[in-house]
Amino acid sequence: MKNQELNLLHVFSAIMTEGSITRAADRLGMTQPAVSNVVSRMRTAWKDPLFVKRGRQVEPTSYAQSLWDQIRNPLHELSNAVNSTRFTPSESRRTFRVAVTDLILEMVWQPLVSELQEAAPGIDLHAVPFSPATAANHLREASVDFVIGFFEQHDHSLRSLWLFDTGYVLAMRSGHELSGRPVDLESFLSAQHLLATMSGEAHGVVDDTLHRRGLERRVAVTVNHFSAVPNLLRNSDLVATIPEVITGDCEFCAGISLTSLPIDVEPTSLYLAWHTRHDRDPGIIWIRSVIERVAKACWAKAMAARELDCGPLTVIEPGLYNRPSN
């Protein structure tokens, strides 16, 4: 293959990955007109329109999608081979894209960014929205390098590394009629529930547990960002089942009463996931180890802070607890 064709494929790969001429230009360190000129050369060389504009995005033609399916993995393997001895964190100018929930973003992003600015100041770290339904495809399509979150779609093309398990507790405003005492199942089912859901569906792990027992609750309100939960709880009579990992955040818990659930909900495992094409990429290997270490340290800190910084949990009866109101 001629060098000119390799250059075309390099730009083609960036456009397919980003879904945008503008973002591809940023990724490649080129101007937008320069990338557009390369696209014109592609169309001439390959005798196909290749991309159709849809708003600010571009969509590939069937020919472009077929070509991408054939060259995606070989291109990544070639890139890994070329760069296998070149990665030096302090000198790298790479960009890493991570699909992550706002809950995990709040927990790990600041310490992760601080560490990268110290050890690898030239590296760019981009967070993109996480959805359980699309996370695996984002990895397969190379639109992200990693996924951090509740990841269940494990197969031969994907790798995952366990970070930690989080249980669940029941949250409500301080002064809520259910606060300060054990919550029985009847009261739990009768309450108005708030659910943070990335998929938009009014169904979560609690509903799965209830369904197995032939029970159901009323999900009165849903949000697609976990950061919206505390203010909604503080200013309503809603209750929410929240991951235990967030209870070490004193700002989140201010004015919030926490107690145990009246049902046993299995803890959820959080994973760091990536595609097998990156198994030998030294840059991916390095930043993966940094993310793993930072995430696990944040989890340990959150659990310690729950007891030390936010005040001790008051045991109401075995297995049921509540944080004292200020």
Secondary structure, DSSP 8 states (H G I E B T S, - for coil): --HHHHHHHHHHHHHHHHSSHHHHHHHHT--HHHHHHHHHHHHHHHTS--EEEETTEEEE-HHHHHHHHHHHHHHHHHHHHHHTTT--TTT---EEEEEE-HHHHHHHHHHHHHHHHHH-TT-EEEEEE--TTTHHHHHHTTS-SEEEE------TTEEEEEEEEE-EEEEEETT-TTTTS---HHHHHHSEEEEE-SS--S--HHHHHHHHTT---EEEEEES-GGGHHHHHHTSS-EEEEEGGGGG-HHHHTTEEEE--SS----EEEEEEEEGGGTT-HHHHHHHHHHHHHHHHHHHHHHHHHHHTS---EEEETTEEE----
